[in-house]
Amino acid sequence: MNDAQKWLDQIITDMPYIEEGIYDDARQLKTYGKAKKYVRSFKHDFGGDFGGTPEEQMYSAFNTMLEDVVNKLNQDSNNAEIK
């Protein structure tokens, strides 16, 4: 059980770095629209059936992290100058 707790703690510790890496990758694309589409392409589709299993909860947490990245991209685009 101790190994499982260490594993979970490490995932939680790494999440900000993973989120930042996805954000940095997305910003390499030419437009905010393409960047948001790229990030959303990694989202897990539950197909309308979410049973709350541990696996689904992990996917849900990952999806939430992806939406946080999209929100950052939205903020960036809201502050972008119109050309």
C-alpha positions in Angstrom: 0.0 0.0 0.0 2.9 2.3 0.7 4.1 2.0 -2.9 0.6 3.0 -4.2 0.6 6.1 -2.0 4.1 7.0 -3.3 2.9 6.5 -6.8 -0.2 8.7 -6.3 1.9 11.4 -4.6 4.3 11.4 -7.5 1.5 11.8 -10.0 0.1 14.8 -8.1 3.5 16.3 -7.8 4.1 15.9 -11.6 0.8 17.2 -12.8 1.8 20.9 -12.9 4.9 20.0 -15.0 2.8 17.8 -17.3 0.2 20.6 -17.7 3.0 23.1 -18.5 4.5 20.7 -21.0 1.2 20.3 -22.8 0.7 24.1 -22.8 4.2 24.7 -24.2 3.6 22.1 -27.0 0.3 23.7 -27.9 1.8 27.1 -28.1 4.1 25.9 -30.8 1.2 25.7 -33.2 0.4 28.6 -35.4 -3.0 29.6 -34.1 -4.9 29.4 -30.8 -7.6 27.5 -32.5 -5.2 24.8 -33.6 -3.6 24.8 -30.1 -6.9 24.2 -28.4 -7.9 21.5 -30.9 -4.5 19.8 -30.3 -5.0 19.8 -26.5 -8.6 18.6 -26.7 -7.5 15.7 -29.0 -6.0 14.0 -25.9 -9.3 14.1 -23.9 -10.8 10.8 -23.0 -14.4 10.3 -24.3 -16.5 8.4 -21.9 -19.2 7.9 -24.5 -22.0 9.0 -22.1 -21.2 6.1 -19.7 -19.2 7.2 -16.6 -19.3 4.6 -13.9 -16.8 6.3 -11.5 -14.3 3.5 -11.6 -10.7 4.3 -10.5 -9.6 4.3 -14.2 -12.4 6.6 -15.2 -11.6 9.0 -12.4 -7.9 9.1 -13.5 -9.1 9.9 -17.1 -11.5 12.5 -15.7 -8.6 14.2 -13.7 -6.5 14.2 -16.9 -9.4 15.7 -18.9 -9.7 18.4 -16.2 -6.0 19.2 -16.6 -6.5 19.5 -20.4 -9.3 21.9 -19.9 -7.1 24.0 -17.6 -4.6 24.2 -20.5 -7.4 25.3 -22.9 -8.4 27.9 -20.4 -4.9 29.3 -20.3 -4.9 29.4 -24.1 -8.2 31.2 -24.0 -6.7 33.8 -21.6 -3.7 34.2 -24.0 -6.0 34.7 -27.0 -8.1 37.2 -25.1 -5.0 39.3 -24.5 -3.7 38.9 -28.0 -3.5 41.9 -30.3 -5.8 41.9 -33.3 -3.8 42.0 -36.5 
